[in-house]
């Protein structure tokens, strides 16, 4: 059956007047394979084939898709509201999340992470897990008040978590227990688990038990039992683990003190026995910057071994008077030296009870190991004599003339630096340059922001 052809300017229309945009050749082949279909010029088709052809021939024509009219979202009327986009659907949940404090969400995430980390074997915990556990433990006052900072930092590697069902009894005589989830009812009886009606239930953040072994202290008021009122997650620090942790911290602290003494110049050739005597007396302390440690003319308050930081040694210039002042000058100090890491001072002043010839001031934050005078004088005679032979005064013998010359030199240097800065600032000012503004700012931002602050020193006429 021949199909009509059309040029590009004409359009094919079906019997209903709809536009035809093409032919579906797969349907055309299926239509030609109808059994009983014949060419009308030679032989006639059967009635069944003719009827099937007339019912199916419309499928071979491709028509444009019908577009349904769209309903504007802003139109008012009795029409169904279109489905909200995902961004709009998420707004109620965002409002609910915003209504909750962000700190509580962060705390819950931290607790969940810590509980998962505590369920791991201590040797399998990553550094991130240990940091998360340490961060959570710092939130509980019961730990921060009973443990020192080194112990609190290390306890994250020995703590474990135990899961208890409701109605079970937890024995608290062999460790320290911290409630992370759930609540318990404590008991304080030694003989039998008799409930103490006066003691309230312990919730999240509460604790029972102790860090020390019951044999090392009076345990008359230590809660020995606890009944779980619901399913609980309880953090446990055993007595044996805590005792081992303390020994490790003490050993590391002792090794650090020994290395601090051996690193000082005066103690390089000391025997280990004498160094051990000093290491047992050292106390670590941190001093802020610009703090006077030793005053000139007074006995040193302690012996110090500097671990970190720097100190400045000052000395009074005495009778030198500033000629620029008519009424005379006050007390002037000159820098005669500095003390850095692995240096010590104060041994000779304390043992011989001599006033310090100089003043020691911290130039930066200083971390040092100190020995009080009473503890130093309580050493054996061999260690004291050895210290007097090797140690030297903090400031050697300097004549008054040398001090005055050094003071004049430092004052001239300060004056010259001041002149250079003044000349430089004047040159920049007369050339229309102002430091800190425009392109001469130290931290330059966007160009528009920098141009806003540019100043014109010479306005146009």
C-alpha positions as CSV (number, residue, x, y, z in Angstrom):
1,X,0.0,0.0,0.0
2,X,1.8,3.2,-1.1
3,X,2.1,6.0,1.4
4,X,1.5,9.6,0.5
5,X,4.6,11.9,0.4
6,X,4.8,15.5,1.3
7,X,7.3,18.3,0.9
8,X,8.8,20.2,3.7
9,X,6.3,23.0,3.3
10,X,3.3,20.7,3.7
11,X,2.1,18.8,6.8
12,X,0.5,15.4,7.0
13,X,-2.8,15.2,8.9
14,X,-4.7,12.1,10.0
15,X,-8.4,11.6,9.8
16,X,-8.9,13.5,13.1
17,X,-7.0,16.5,11.9
18,X,-4.0,15.8,14.1
19,X,-0.5,16.6,12.7
20,X,1.7,13.6,11.8
21,X,5.5,14.1,12.5
22,X,6.8,10.7,11.3
23,X,6.3,7.0,10.8
24,X,6.9,4.2,13.3
25,X,8.6,1.6,11.1
26,X,8.4,-1.2,13.6
27,X,4.6,-0.9,13.7
28,X,4.6,-0.7,9.9
29,X,6.5,-4.0,9.6
30,X,4.2,-5.7,12.0
31,X,1.2,-4.4,10.1
32,X,2.6,-5.8,6.8
33,X,3.0,-9.3,8.4
34,X,-0.8,-9.7,9.1
35,X,-1.8,-13.1,7.7
36,X,-4.5,-12.8,5.0
37,X,-3.6,-9.3,3.9
38,X,-3.5,-9.0,0.1
39,X,-3.1,-6.4,-2.6
40,X,-6.5,-5.3,-3.7
41,X,-5.6,-5.3,-7.5
42,X,-4.7,-8.9,-7.6
43,X,-6.7,-10.6,-4.8
44,X,-8.9,-9.5,-2.0
45,X,-7.9,-9.7,1.7
46,X,-9.8,-11.7,4.2
47,X,-12.4,-10.0,6.3
48,X,-10.4,-10.8,9.5
49,X,-7.1,-9.3,8.1
50,X,-9.0,-6.3,6.8
51,X,-10.6,-5.6,10.2
52,X,-7.3,-6.1,12.0
53,X,-5.6,-3.7,9.6
54,X,-8.2,-1.0,10.0
55,X,-8.0,-1.2,13.8
56,X,-4.2,-1.1,13.9
57,X,-3.0,1.2,11.1
58,X,-3.2,4.4,13.2
59,X,-0.3,3.1,15.3
60,X,2.2,3.6,12.5
61,X,1.8,7.4,12.6
62,X,4.0,9.4,15.1
63,X,2.1,12.4,16.6
64,X,3.5,15.2,18.9
65,X,3.0,14.6,22.7
66,X,0.1,16.5,24.2
67,X,1.2,19.0,26.9
68,X,-1.2,19.4,29.8
69,X,-1.8,22.9,31.0
70,X,0.3,23.8,34.1
71,X,-1.2,25.3,37.3
72,X,0.9,28.2,38.6
73,X,2.1,27.6,42.2
74,X,1.0,31.1,43.3
75,X,-2.5,30.8,42.0
76,X,-5.3,30.7,44.6
77,X,-8.3,28.5,44.2
78,X,-9.8,25.1,45.0
79,X,-7.0,23.1,43.4
80,X,-4.7,20.5,44.9
81,X,-1.4,21.9,46.1
82,X,1.5,20.5,44.1
83,X,4.1,18.4,45.8
84,X,6.6,20.4,47.8
85,X,10.2,20.3,46.7
86,X,12.7,18.6,49.0
87,X,14.2,21.9,50.1
88,X,10.8,23.0,51.3
89,X,10.1,19.6,53.0
90,X,13.3,19.8,54.9
91,X,12.5,23.2,56.5
92,X,10.4,21.8,59.4
93,X,13.1,19.4,60.3
94,X,15.6,22.2,60.1
95,X,13.5,24.3,62.4
96,X,13.2,21.4,64.8
97,X,17.0,21.0,64.7
98,X,17.5,24.7,65.2
99,X,15.1,24.7,68.2
100,X,17.5,22.2,69.9
101,X,20.7,23.7,71.3
102,X,23.7,22.9,69.1
103,X,25.8,22.1,72.1
104,X,23.4,19.2,73.0
105,X,23.6,17.7,69.5
106,X,27.4,17.9,69.6
107,X,27.5,16.4,73.1
108,X,25.3,13.5,72.0
109,X,27.5,12.8,69.0
110,X,30.6,12.9,71.2
111,X,29.0,10.4,73.7
112,X,28.0,8.0,71.0
113,X,31.5,8.1,69.5
114,X,33.1,7.6,72.9
115,X,30.9,4.6,73.8
116,X,31.8,3.0,70.5
117,X,35.5,3.7,71.2
118,X,35.3,2.3,74.7
119,X,33.9,-0.9,73.5
120,X,37.1,-1.5,71.6
121,X,40.1,-3.3,73.1
122,X,42.4,-0.5,74.5
123,X,45.2,-1.6,72.2
124,X,42.9,-1.2,69.2
125,X,41.9,2.4,69.9
126,X,43.1,5.0,67.5
127,X,44.6,8.4,68.4
128,X,41.3,10.0,67.4
129,X,39.4,7.6,69.8
130,X,41.7,8.5,72.7
131,X,41.3,12.2,72.0
132,X,37.5,11.9,72.0
133,X,37.5,9.9,75.3
134,X,39.8,12.5,76.9
135,X,37.6,15.3,75.7
136,X,34.5,13.7,77.2
137,X,36.2,12.8,80.5
138,X,37.1,16.5,81.0
139,X,33.3,17.3,81.2
140,X,32.9,15.4,84.5
141,X,33.9,17.3,87.6
142,X,34.2,14.0,89.5
143,X,37.3,13.2,87.3
144,X,38.8,16.6,87.0
145,X,38.8,17.1,90.8
146,X,40.3,13.7,91.7
147,X,42.8,13.2,88.9
148,X,45.8,15.3,87.8
149,X,46.1,16.5,84.2
150,X,48.6,13.8,83.2
151,X,46.5,11.1,84.8
152,X,43.3,12.4,83.1
153,X,45.1,12.4,79.8
154,X,46.4,8.8,80.2
155,X,43.3,7.3,81.7
156,X,41.6,7.2,78.3
157,X,43.8,4.3,77.4
158,X,42.8,2.1,80.3
159,X,39.1,2.9,80.7
160,X,36.5,0.3,79.5
161,X,32.8,0.3,79.3
162,X,30.4,-2.3,80.8
163,X,26.8,-2.9,79.7
164,X,24.3,-3.9,82.5
165,X,20.6,-4.9,82.2
166,X,18.0,-3.7,84.6
167,X,17.9,-5.2,88.1
168,X,21.5,-6.3,88.2
169,X,23.9,-5.5,91.1
170,X,27.3,-3.9,90.2
171,X,30.1,-4.4,92.7
172,X,32.0,-1.1,93.1
173,X,34.8,-2.3,95.4
174,X,37.3,-3.0,92.6
175,X,37.3,0.2,90.7
176,X,35.8,3.6,89.8
177,X,32.5,3.5,88.0
178,X,31.0,6.5,86.0
179,X,27.4,6.4,84.7
180,X,27.2,7.3,81.0
181,X,23.7,6.0,80.3
182,X,20.9,4.9,82.7
183,X,20.7,5.2,86.4
184,X,21.5,3.1,89.5
185,X,20.6,2.9,93.2
186,X,23.7,2.8,95.4
187,X,24.3,0.7,98.5
188,X,26.9,1.3,101.2
189,X,26.6,-1.8,103.4
190,X,29.6,-4.1,103.7
191,X,27.8,-7.2,104.9
192,X,24.7,-7.4,102.7
193,X,23.3,-5.5,99.8
194,X,20.7,-3.6,102.0
195,X,19.3,-0.6,100.2
196,X,20.0,2.7,101.7
197,X,16.8,4.7,101.6
198,X,18.6,8.0,102.3
199,X,20.8,7.8,99.2
200,X,19.2,9.0,96.0
201,X,19.5,7.3,92.7
202,X,22.6,8.1,90.6
203,X,22.0,9.2,87.0
204,X,24.3,10.2,84.0
205,X,27.4,11.8,85.3
206,X,27.2,10.2,88.7
207,X,29.8,7.8,90.1
208,X,30.5,5.2,92.7
209,X,33.5,3.3,93.8
210,X,37.1,4.7,94.1
211,X,40.4,4.9,92.3
212,X,42.4,3.5,95.2
213,X,42.3,-0.1,96.5
214,X,40.0,-0.5,99.5
215,X,42.9,-1.8,101.6
216,X,44.8,1.5,101.2
217,X,42.1,3.8,102.8
218,X,39.1,3.9,105.1
219,X,36.2,2.4,103.0
220,X,33.4,2.9,105.6
221,X,31.6,5.4,103.4
222,X,32.5,4.0,99.9
223,X,29.6,2.7,98.0
224,X,30.2,-1.0,97.5
225,X,27.1,-2.0,95.5
226,X,24.7,-0.4,93.0
227,X,21.4,-1.7,91.6
228,X,20.7,-0.8,88.0
229,X,17.3,0.7,87.6
230,X,17.4,0.4,83.8
231,X,19.8,-0.7,81.1
232,X,23.1,1.1,81.8
233,X,26.4,1.9,80.1
234,X,29.0,2.3,82.8
235,X,32.6,3.4,82.4
236,X,35.0,1.5,84.6
237,X,38.6,2.3,85.7
238,X,40.0,-0.7,87.6
239,X,42.3,-0.4,90.6
240,X,45.0,-2.4,89.0
241,X,44.9,-0.3,85.8
242,X,45.0,3.0,87.7
243,X,47.9,1.8,89.9
244,X,49.9,0.8,86.9
245,X,49.1,4.1,85.2
246,X,50.4,6.1,88.2
247,X,53.6,4.1,88.2
248,X,54.1,4.8,84.5
249,X,53.5,8.5,84.9
250,X,55.9,8.7,87.9
251,X,58.6,6.8,85.9
252,X,58.2,9.2,82.9
253,X,58.3,12.2,85.2
254,X,61.4,11.0,87.0
255,X,63.2,10.3,83.7
256,X,62.3,13.8,82.5
257,X,63.7,15.3,85.7
258,X,66.9,13.4,85.4
259,X,67.4,14.4,81.8
260,X,66.8,18.1,82.8
261,X,69.5,18.0,85.4
262,X,72.0,16.1,83.2
263,X,71.4,18.6,80.4
264,X,72.7,21.5,82.5
265,X,76.3,22.5,82.0
266,X,77.3,22.2,85.6
267,X,76.0,18.7,86.0
268,X,77.4,16.9,82.9
269,X,80.0,15.0,84.9
270,X,77.9,14.2,87.9
271,X,77.5,10.6,89.1
272,X,74.0,9.1,88.7
273,X,73.5,8.6,92.5
274,X,73.9,12.4,93.1
275,X,71.6,13.2,90.2
276,X,69.0,10.8,91.7
277,X,69.0,12.8,94.9
278,X,68.3,16.0,93.1
279,X,65.6,14.5,90.8
280,X,63.6,13.4,93.8
281,X,63.4,17.0,95.1
282,X,62.5,18.8,91.8
283,X,59.0,20.3,91.4
284,X,57.8,21.4,87.9
285,X,56.4,24.9,87.7
286,X,55.4,27.4,85.0
287,X,56.1,31.1,85.3
288,X,54.5,33.7,83.1
289,X,56.5,36.3,81.1
290,X,57.9,39.4,82.8
291,X,57.9,37.9,86.3
292,X,60.7,38.6,88.7
293,X,62.2,35.3,89.9
294,X,65.2,36.7,91.8
295,X,65.7,40.2,93.1
296,X,69.2,41.7,93.3
297,X,70.5,41.9,96.9
298,X,68.4,39.0,98.2
299,X,68.9,35.3,98.5
300,X,67.4,33.2,95.7
301,X,64.0,31.8,96.7
302,X,64.8,28.5,94.9
303,X,67.1,26.6,92.6
304,X,65.7,26.6,89.1
305,X,66.5,24.3,86.1
306,X,65.0,25.9,83.0
307,X,63.3,23.4,80.7
308,X,61.6,25.8,78.3
309,X,61.7,29.6,77.9
310,X,64.2,32.3,78.4
311,X,65.2,34.6,81.3
312,X,66.9,38.0,81.3
313,X,69.7,38.9,83.8
314,X,69.5,42.5,84.9
315,X,72.0,44.5,87.1
316,X,71.6,47.8,88.8
317,X,74.0,50.5,87.4
318,X,74.4,52.1,90.8
319,X,75.5,55.7,90.9
320,X,75.2,56.5,87.2
321,X,72.9,59.5,86.7
322,X,71.1,60.4,83.5
323,X,72.6,63.7,82.4
324,X,69.4,64.6,80.5
325,X,67.4,65.0,83.7
326,X,68.0,68.0,86.0
327,X,66.8,66.4,89.2
328,X,68.8,63.2,88.7
329,X,67.8,59.8,87.6
330,X,66.2,56.8,89.4
331,X,67.2,53.2,89.5
332,X,68.5,51.9,86.1
333,X,69.1,48.3,85.0
334,X,71.3,47.0,82.4
335,X,71.0,43.6,80.6
336,X,74.1,41.6,81.4
337,X,73.1,38.2,80.2
338,X,70.4,35.7,79.4
339,X,69.4,32.2,80.6
340,X,68.0,29.7,78.2
341,X,67.0,26.0,78.1
342,X,69.1,23.5,80.1
343,X,70.6,26.2,82.4
344,X,70.3,26.6,86.1
345,X,70.7,29.4,88.8
346,X,70.4,29.8,92.6
347,X,72.7,27.0,93.9
348,X,75.5,29.1,95.3
349,X,73.2,31.8,96.6
350,X,71.1,29.3,98.7
351,X,73.9,27.0,100.0
352,X,76.2,29.9,101.0
353,X,73.4,32.3,101.8
354,X,74.8,35.0,99.6
355,X,72.6,37.8,98.2
356,X,72.1,37.5,94.5
357,X,74.3,40.1,92.6
358,X,71.6,40.4,89.8
359,X,67.9,40.3,89.1
360,X,66.4,37.5,87.0
361,X,63.2,38.2,85.0
362,X,61.4,35.9,82.7
363,X,61.5,37.2,79.1
364,X,59.0,34.5,77.9
365,X,56.8,31.9,79.6
366,X,59.2,29.7,81.4
367,X,58.7,26.1,82.5
368,X,61.3,25.0,85.0
369,X,62.0,22.5,87.7
370,X,62.6,24.1,91.1
371,X,64.1,22.9,94.4
372,X,63.1,24.8,97.6
373,X,65.9,26.0,99.9
374,X,64.8,23.7,102.8
375,X,65.0,20.6,100.6
376,X,68.3,21.6,99.1
377,X,69.9,22.2,102.5
378,X,68.6,18.7,103.6
379,X,70.9,16.9,101.1
380,X,73.8,14.8,102.2
381,X,77.2,16.5,102.6
382,X,78.7,14.8,99.5
383,X,76.0,16.2,97.2
384,X,76.2,19.7,98.7
385,X,80.0,19.8,98.4
386,X,79.8,18.5,94.8
387,X,77.3,21.2,94.0
388,X,79.5,24.0,95.5
389,X,82.5,22.8,93.5
390,X,80.7,22.7,90.1
391,X,78.1,25.4,90.3
392,X,78.9,29.1,89.7
393,X,77.2,32.3,90.5
394,X,74.5,33.4,88.1
395,X,76.3,36.7,87.3
396,X,80.1,36.8,87.4
397,X,82.2,39.6,88.9
398,X,81.6,42.7,86.9
399,X,83.1,46.0,87.9
400,X,81.0,49.1,88.2
401,X,82.8,50.7,85.3
402,X,82.0,47.8,83.0
403,X,78.3,48.0,84.0
404,X,78.2,51.7,83.3
405,X,79.8,51.3,79.9
406,X,77.4,48.5,79.0
407,X,74.5,50.7,80.1
408,X,75.7,53.6,77.9
409,X,76.1,51.3,74.9
410,X,72.6,49.9,75.3
411,X,71.1,53.3,75.7
412,X,72.9,54.6,72.6
413,X,71.6,51.6,70.7
414,X,68.0,52.3,71.8
415,X,68.4,55.9,70.9
416,X,69.7,55.1,67.4
417,X,66.9,52.6,66.8
418,X,64.4,55.4,67.8
419,X,66.0,57.9,65.4
420,X,65.9,55.4,62.5
421,X,62.2,54.7,63.1
422,X,61.4,58.4,63.4
423,X,63.2,59.3,60.2
424,X,61.6,56.4,58.4
425,X,58.1,57.4,59.6
426,X,58.7,61.1,58.6
427,X,59.8,60.1,55.1
428,X,56.7,57.9,54.6
429,X,54.4,60.6,55.9
430,X,55.8,63.4,53.6
431,X,55.4,61.0,50.6
432,X,51.8,60.3,51.4
433,X,52.3,56.8,52.8
434,X,50.5,55.8,55.9
435,X,51.4,52.4,57.3
436,X,48.5,50.1,58.0
437,X,46.2,51.8,55.4
438,X,45.6,51.0,51.7
439,X,48.1,48.8,49.9
440,X,50.6,49.2,52.8
441,X,48.5,47.3,55.3
442,X,50.1,44.1,56.7
443,X,47.1,41.8,56.0
444,X,45.7,43.0,52.7
445,X,42.1,42.1,52.0
446,X,40.1,42.5,48.8
447,X,41.0,45.3,46.5
448,X,37.7,47.2,47.1
449,X,38.2,47.0,50.9
450,X,41.7,48.2,50.7
451,X,40.8,51.1,48.3
452,X,38.2,52.3,50.8
453,X,41.0,53.2,53.4
454,X,43.3,55.0,51.0
455,X,44.1,58.5,52.1
456,X,45.2,61.3,49.8
457,X,47.8,63.4,51.4
458,X,47.8,66.0,48.6
459,X,44.3,66.9,47.5
460,X,43.9,68.0,43.9
461,X,43.6,71.7,43.2
